[in-house]
Amino acid sequence: MSQAELTGLSSVWGQVALAAMLLIVVILLLRRLWNQRGR
């Protein structure tokens, strides 16, 4: 693989990891709000 391909892959994986982290944070916040509403 060339250096450009490796850099492209790493940037794509970085974006995927960032999106996953944001998604997890949103889900945790929603679950916390839902638990507070339930009680």
Stockholm file with secondary structure:
# STOCKHOLM 1.0

chainA/1-39         MSQAELTGLSSVWGQVALAAMLLIVVILLLRRLWNQRGR
#=GR chainA/1-39 SS CCHHHHHHHHHHHHHHHHHHHHHHHHHHHHHHHHHHHHC
#=GC SS_cons        CCHHHHHHHHHHHHHHHHHHHHHHHHHHHHHHHHHHHHC
//
